[in-house]
Amino acid sequence: MSQERSPDTSADGGDSGDSEGGTAPPDGITTPDRLVPPDGITTPDRLVPPDGITTPDRLVPSADDDAQTPGSDGRERLWSRQMVLSVSALAVMAALTLTTIVQSPAHSSTPGPGTEDAKPAAELTQAARAPAPAAESPVSSPAPSRTPATTPPPATTPAAPSPSPSATTADPRTSLSRAVKDLGGSGTMSVGVADLDGTASATYDSDRDDRAYDTASIVKVDILATLLLRHQRRGTSLSAGERNLATSMIEVSDNDAAEELWETIGGASGLAAGNATLGLHHTVGGPGDLWGLTQTTAVDQLALLRAVFGSSGSPLSAASRSYVKSLMTSVSAGQRWGVSAADSDGAGFALKNGWLQRTATGLWDINSIGLVTYHGHRLLICVLSSGQRSEQKGIDLVEDAASAAATSFVAGLS
């Protein structure tokens, strides 16, 4: 801004103004000593009017202007120019103030420190008018309908016919397999169960269905049944000696008695002949005098039990069946373990067990066959196992398997 020049002294020698060289305004008109912007408003070093504001080219009166204003007329003109200067300066200050306010941080679109959430008034107005954005979601949802939702009436379908009892329960074989699988245990095992008063039966093998197992002492029932068939064909009865041997062989599992009767029936070949009549098709007698290594399956043992305890279709006479049953219900106290664990009614059971430790491996064959009564059902049960780590563990597994077989089989029948 150019420095003001003090006007020259007038021609009539009067005073040109106040002590600072200015010209006083008329009475009643006050001017500020200094044009000071309001608090908080900073002004640039050089007052530059904003675009659109025009100012006089020169704010300082020239000597020519003074020369053209004589006397008091000149004073009035000088005062007028002074007023123009003041008004112009005020206009410039107002324009600068407006520019500063517009450009101040409070009106900036970029928030300053501590004002991250502040927005210009225009943005706030537009935000108030604009609809709120939808929340982001992994799955876009359709716009809500303005039409009230109507709940469709429940679909009506014809009532399905009630399933038959056989359709709602697992078959005996499936039930047996699930139950025995859950037992775990070591070695291999085959389990068979049959309804003595019906035709239902089921078998399970942890290895394969046609696997054969060492019979150990359960073959003694087969030896006795074959001996009785021989006498039936001949029309003879057991001798007193044979009866004594049979009693020892079944009730106390005497091996010497078993060996004598094994020889009496003709060994493996005699056993095969008897089994052909009894319906055992997968049982092979042990070599020589090793009757304990006779190989058999759960299916064959169920066939043998049915021939002994069943009446319909059995090749054994009623007297022969009664004789075998009487011996199997009278086994010694120490040998009453095994399938007897499945007997729940206390109606009595009949069984024969077998146990054999193999020399080559030191592992045990533990077997049990017999008749039990489980909740009114007369069941024929056979459990064969091999590879048991100890005799007692094998016995425990056989008893668990017999109990599971009875429970699951009867459940499958209902």
MARFI-580599 format. One line per 3 residues: their letters; for each residue x, z, y of C-alpha. Coordinates in Angstrom, 3 decimals, always signed. Layout:
a = X,Z,Y  ...;
This chain:
msq = +0.000,+0.000,+0.000  +1.526,-0.992,+3.428  +2.534,+1.725,+5.859;
ers = +0.053,+2.171,+8.814  +1.388,+1.283,+12.239  +0.478,+3.539,+15.220;
pdt = -1.233,+1.540,+17.958  +0.571,+1.175,+21.286  -0.408,+3.296,+24.286;
sad = -3.262,+1.709,+26.234  -2.690,-0.048,+29.537  -4.417,+2.639,+31.576;
ggd = -1.929,+5.218,+30.346  -4.530,+7.254,+28.418  -3.664,+9.101,+25.215;
sgd = -3.696,+6.863,+22.166  -5.051,+9.434,+19.634  -4.205,+12.700,+17.925;
seg = -0.775,+14.183,+17.634  -0.053,+12.277,+14.409  -0.579,+8.924,+16.057;
gta = -4.127,+8.336,+14.642  -7.314,+7.718,+16.532  -9.970,+10.432,+16.286;
ppd = -13.426,+9.328,+15.177  -16.432,+10.033,+17.358  -17.942,+13.462,+17.407;
git = -19.809,+14.301,+14.175  -17.737,+11.962,+12.006  -15.217,+13.673,+9.740;
tpd = -12.648,+12.002,+7.581  -10.555,+13.587,+4.875  -6.952,+14.336,+5.702;
rlv = -5.921,+12.796,+2.394  -7.760,+10.709,-0.129  -7.289,+12.863,-3.235;
ppd = -8.902,+11.782,-6.534  -11.079,+14.292,-8.376  -9.500,+16.763,-10.822;
git = -8.530,+15.211,-14.183  -8.526,+11.667,-12.765  -5.124,+10.069,-12.584;
tpd = -4.482,+7.095,-10.364  -1.781,+4.516,-10.600  +1.083,+4.490,-8.148;
rlv = -0.296,+1.359,-6.705  -3.989,+0.985,-6.003  -4.978,-2.301,-7.511;
ppd = -8.693,-3.066,-7.310  -10.361,-4.115,-10.537  -11.523,-7.602,-11.163;
git = -14.467,-8.580,-8.997  -13.577,-6.211,-6.095  -12.258,-7.999,-3.004;
tpd = -10.343,-6.279,-0.216  -9.171,-7.522,+3.188  -5.865,-9.304,+3.147;
rlv = -4.544,-6.840,+5.615  -5.647,-3.264,+6.180  -3.378,-2.759,+9.232;
psa = -4.404,-4.088,+12.641  -2.004,-6.542,+14.193  -0.547,-6.525,+17.674;
ddd = -2.712,-9.499,+18.497  -5.801,-7.480,+17.746  -4.633,-4.748,+20.125;
aqt = -3.887,-7.262,+22.780  -7.412,-8.529,+22.593  -8.949,-5.025,+22.979;
pgs = -8.515,-3.596,+26.472  -9.340,-0.050,+27.557  -12.061,+2.008,+25.880;
dgr = -13.304,-1.151,+24.285  -10.006,-1.227,+22.448  -10.456,+2.340,+21.330;
erl = -13.810,+1.555,+19.843  -12.412,-1.451,+18.067  -9.481,+0.636,+16.849;
wsr = -11.837,+3.303,+15.539  -13.933,+0.639,+13.848  -10.891,-0.684,+12.089;
qmv = -9.998,+2.876,+11.085  -13.464,+3.275,+9.582  -13.085,-0.003,+7.726;
lsv = -9.825,+1.300,+6.340  -11.450,+4.531,+5.153  -14.470,+2.838,+3.637;
sal = -12.286,+0.250,+1.919  -10.024,+2.942,+0.559  -13.007,+4.884,-0.720;
avm = -14.362,+1.740,-2.381  -11.025,+1.121,-4.048  -10.844,+4.745,-5.195;
aal = -14.379,+4.552,-6.590  -13.559,+1.361,-8.453  -10.368,+2.873,-9.846;
tlt = -12.224,+6.027,-10.846  -14.829,+3.977,-12.706  -12.078,+1.973,-14.429;
tiv = -10.231,+5.144,-15.410  -13.390,+6.713,-16.836  -14.151,+3.611,-18.900;
qsp = -10.579,+3.513,-20.221  -10.276,+7.275,-20.828  -9.679,+8.579,-24.432;
ahs = -13.164,+10.075,-24.603  -14.593,+6.539,-24.324  -12.058,+4.833,-26.554;
stp = -13.120,+3.402,-29.914  -9.988,+4.921,-31.464  -10.445,+8.678,-31.953;
gpg = -7.692,+10.862,-30.599  -6.299,+14.043,-32.112  -9.022,+16.521,-32.839;
ted = -11.775,+13.935,-32.298  -11.675,+11.987,-35.582  -15.456,+12.042,-35.848;
akp = -16.127,+10.972,-32.224  -17.627,+7.510,-31.626  -18.392,+5.553,-28.451;
aae = -21.942,+5.929,-27.204  -22.715,+2.321,-28.090  -21.586,+2.876,-31.678;
ltq = -23.640,+6.044,-31.934  -26.694,+4.220,-30.649  -26.210,+1.372,-33.103;
aar = -25.596,+3.841,-35.921  -28.822,+5.645,-35.077  -30.738,+2.392,-35.159;
apa = -29.039,+0.956,-38.258  -30.191,+2.135,-41.695  -27.868,+4.517,-43.508;
paa = -25.679,+2.759,-46.095  -26.561,+3.376,-49.713  -24.262,+5.697,-51.639;
esp = -21.774,+3.874,-53.819  -22.581,+3.980,-57.503  -20.853,+2.427,-60.546;
vss = -24.167,+0.815,-61.434  -26.258,-0.758,-58.729  -29.812,+0.495,-58.659;
pap = -32.716,-1.732,-57.678  -34.391,-1.041,-54.364  -37.254,+1.407,-54.695;
srt = -40.616,-0.224,-54.924  -43.215,+0.512,-52.269  -45.895,+0.257,-54.927;
pat = -46.582,+3.581,-56.661  -45.265,+3.505,-60.222  -47.892,+3.494,-62.875;
tpp = -47.285,+5.137,-66.242  -48.167,+2.749,-69.051  -50.555,+4.153,-71.602;
pat = -48.898,+5.265,-74.832  -48.661,+2.511,-77.364  -50.984,+2.957,-80.244;
tpa = -49.676,+2.030,-83.639  -51.426,+2.401,-86.924  -50.463,+5.547,-88.748;
aps = -47.859,+4.899,-91.404  -48.812,+5.893,-94.916  -47.307,+9.145,-96.116;
psp = -44.175,+8.493,-98.153  -44.201,+9.429,-101.763  -42.171,+12.492,-102.797;
sat = -39.559,+10.284,-104.451  -39.013,+8.404,-101.159  -38.366,+11.533,-99.102;
tad = -35.749,+13.131,-101.354  -32.365,+11.952,-102.518  -32.150,+10.879,-106.137;
prt = -30.545,+13.381,-108.561  -27.325,+11.390,-108.854  -26.798,+11.274,-105.090;
sls = -27.613,+14.963,-104.745  -25.194,+15.846,-107.537  -22.377,+13.732,-106.115;
rav = -22.674,+15.270,-102.642  -22.752,+18.809,-104.001  -19.736,+18.466,-106.289;
kdl = -17.660,+16.538,-103.743  -18.000,+19.425,-101.318  -16.333,+21.785,-103.800;
ggs = -12.895,+20.226,-103.453  -10.474,+21.772,-105.918  -7.440,+20.344,-107.653;
gtm = -7.162,+17.896,-110.525  -10.050,+15.733,-111.653  -13.526,+16.667,-112.754;
svg = -16.614,+15.113,-114.311  -20.046,+16.733,-114.170  -23.242,+15.827,-116.004;
vad = -26.712,+17.358,-115.833  -29.981,+16.406,-117.558  -33.532,+17.683,-117.638;
ldg = -34.221,+18.758,-121.225  -37.978,+18.473,-120.720  -37.779,+15.069,-119.053;
tas = -35.672,+11.970,-118.951  -33.836,+12.485,-115.643  -30.073,+12.853,-115.757;
aty = -27.107,+12.399,-113.459  -23.345,+12.333,-113.735  -20.473,+12.481,-111.271;
dsd = -16.764,+11.874,-111.736  -14.143,+12.560,-109.100  -11.993,+9.772,-110.536;
rdd = -14.073,+7.061,-112.214  -17.239,+7.020,-114.258  -15.608,+5.878,-117.492;
ray = -12.731,+8.345,-117.382  -12.235,+10.302,-120.615  -11.145,+13.940,-120.765;
dta = -9.518,+16.105,-123.408  -12.250,+18.020,-125.184  -10.209,+21.090,-126.100;
siv = -12.551,+23.480,-127.966  -15.883,+21.969,-126.887  -15.326,+19.409,-129.675;
kvd = -16.186,+22.209,-132.102  -19.898,+21.659,-131.409  -19.432,+17.973,-132.295;
ila = -17.586,+18.919,-135.496  -20.428,+21.229,-136.547  -23.119,+18.643,-135.719;
tll = -21.266,+16.032,-137.794  -20.992,+18.487,-140.704  -24.734,+19.183,-140.583;
lrh = -25.518,+15.436,-140.564  -23.417,+15.033,-143.714  -25.420,+17.688,-145.492;
qrr = -28.689,+16.225,-144.251  -27.778,+12.822,-145.674  -26.821,+14.440,-148.946;
gts = -29.792,+16.739,-148.947  -27.569,+19.802,-149.247  -27.033,+22.954,-147.239;
lsa = -23.896,+24.503,-145.826  -21.944,+26.626,-148.240  -21.325,+30.291,-147.452;
ger = -17.715,+29.446,-146.662  -18.752,+26.698,-144.316  -21.161,+29.058,-142.593;
nla = -18.443,+31.612,-142.076  -16.106,+28.962,-140.713  -18.822,+27.593,-138.432;
tsm = -19.627,+31.063,-137.076  -15.959,+31.798,-136.302  -15.411,+28.332,-134.869;
iev = -18.316,+28.607,-132.357  -18.719,+32.305,-131.536  -15.044,+33.223,-131.136;
sdn = -13.565,+29.719,-130.910  -11.357,+30.178,-133.953  -8.942,+27.237,-134.155;
daa = -8.038,+27.691,-137.833  -11.702,+27.493,-138.762  -12.035,+24.383,-136.630;
eel = -9.089,+22.747,-138.377  -10.576,+23.350,-141.849  -13.928,+21.894,-140.884;
wet = -12.167,+18.988,-139.104  -10.633,+18.099,-142.430  -13.955,+18.604,-144.189;
igg = -15.711,+15.946,-142.095  -12.813,+13.504,-142.524  -10.992,+13.947,-139.237;
asg = -11.338,+11.376,-136.458  -12.994,+8.769,-138.668  -15.599,+11.238,-139.922;
laa = -16.257,+12.310,-136.344  -16.737,+8.686,-135.319  -19.346,+8.191,-138.042;
gna = -21.242,+11.266,-136.963  -21.082,+10.252,-133.286  -22.530,+6.855,-134.027;
tlg = -25.616,+8.659,-135.309  -25.663,+11.220,-132.516  -25.387,+8.569,-129.797;
lhh = -21.881,+9.315,-128.528  -20.333,+5.929,-127.770  -17.257,+6.830,-125.701;
tvg = -15.793,+9.689,-127.711  -12.634,+9.134,-129.750  -11.288,+11.773,-132.152;
gpg = -7.789,+13.128,-131.667  -4.962,+11.777,-133.859  -4.195,+13.593,-137.117;
dlw = -5.074,+17.239,-136.896  -5.044,+17.274,-133.074  -8.811,+17.628,-132.809;
glt = -8.401,+19.342,-129.372  -7.155,+16.053,-127.918  -10.365,+14.226,-128.748;
qtt = -11.350,+12.133,-125.714  -14.892,+12.272,-124.371  -17.047,+11.678,-121.287;
avd = -19.776,+13.614,-119.505  -22.363,+11.054,-120.608  -21.461,+11.541,-124.271;
qla = -21.559,+15.326,-123.985  -25.072,+15.165,-122.492  -26.093,+13.028,-125.471;
llr = -24.661,+15.627,-127.854  -26.478,+18.483,-126.081  -29.760,+16.590,-126.153;
avf = -29.343,+16.021,-129.894  -28.708,+19.748,-130.421  -31.377,+21.231,-128.105;
gss = -33.915,+18.433,-127.889  -36.593,+17.747,-130.444  -37.770,+14.241,-129.714;
gsp = -35.535,+11.589,-131.247  -32.779,+13.956,-132.345  -31.040,+12.963,-135.635;
lsa = -30.550,+16.645,-136.408  -33.284,+18.467,-138.239  -35.088,+21.371,-136.658;
asr = -33.208,+23.753,-138.987  -29.858,+22.238,-138.008  -30.677,+22.399,-134.305;
syv = -31.799,+26.005,-134.570  -28.630,+26.942,-136.419  -26.309,+25.416,-133.805;
ksl = -28.297,+26.989,-130.962  -28.132,+30.425,-132.553  -24.342,+30.245,-132.695;
mts = -24.011,+28.968,-129.124  -26.138,+31.822,-127.785  -23.924,+34.347,-129.553;
vsa = -20.456,+33.555,-128.209  -18.191,+36.523,-127.648  -18.408,+38.381,-124.333;
gqr = -15.052,+37.105,-123.124  -16.160,+33.503,-123.516  -19.492,+33.587,-121.730;
wgv = -18.177,+32.063,-118.531  -18.728,+28.435,-117.546  -22.115,+26.736,-117.256;
saa = -23.775,+30.136,-117.659  -23.148,+30.557,-113.914  -26.034,+28.136,-113.340;
dsd = -28.567,+30.185,-115.324  -30.894,+31.840,-112.812  -33.885,+33.011,-114.824;
gag = -32.201,+35.346,-117.296  -33.999,+33.529,-120.069  -30.771,+33.169,-121.984;
fal = -28.228,+30.407,-122.215  -26.267,+28.691,-124.927  -22.763,+27.351,-124.372;
kng = -19.355,+26.466,-125.739  -16.207,+26.444,-123.642  -12.832,+24.820,-124.065;
wlq = -9.471,+25.530,-122.443  -6.114,+23.981,-123.129  -2.767,+24.105,-121.333;
rta = -0.857,+20.849,-121.612  +2.754,+21.296,-122.651  +4.109,+18.364,-120.646;
tgl = +2.691,+19.400,-117.263  +1.761,+23.060,-117.623  -1.646,+22.196,-116.146;
wdi = -4.945,+23.189,-117.692  -7.977,+21.440,-119.166  -11.045,+23.638,-118.559;
nsi = -14.427,+22.527,-119.947  -17.882,+23.995,-120.503  -21.102,+22.590,-122.038;
glv = -24.475,+24.186,-122.710  -28.132,+24.884,-121.941  -29.311,+26.974,-118.971;
tyh = -32.630,+27.703,-117.296  -32.685,+27.191,-113.536  -35.916,+28.106,-111.710;
ghr = -38.061,+27.111,-114.642  -36.097,+23.945,-115.458  -34.242,+23.775,-118.769;
lli = -31.048,+21.949,-117.918  -28.279,+20.532,-120.065  -25.003,+20.837,-118.140;
cvl = -21.523,+19.556,-118.887  -18.398,+20.158,-116.786  -15.078,+18.559,-117.784;
ssg = -11.866,+19.060,-115.812  -8.151,+18.411,-116.096  -5.043,+19.097,-114.052;
qrs = -6.073,+22.637,-113.078  -3.219,+24.748,-111.733  -4.207,+27.841,-113.656;
eqk = -6.752,+28.868,-116.269  -8.647,+31.142,-113.882  -8.782,+28.617,-111.058;
gid = -10.100,+26.088,-113.514  -12.779,+28.505,-114.716  -13.835,+29.245,-111.139;
lve = -14.114,+25.549,-110.356  -16.155,+24.859,-113.499  -18.603,+27.639,-112.670;
daa = -18.962,+26.477,-109.059  -19.579,+22.953,-110.275  -22.218,+24.098,-112.771;
saa = -24.086,+26.060,-110.099  -23.910,+23.186,-107.623  -25.065,+20.766,-110.309;
ats = -28.144,+22.804,-111.152  -29.114,+23.411,-107.527  -28.642,+19.836,-106.351;
fva = -30.180,+18.251,-109.436  -33.376,+20.282,-109.255  -33.600,+19.609,-105.513;
gls = -33.377,+15.913,-106.291  -36.221,+16.197,-108.785  -38.670,+17.686,-106.264;
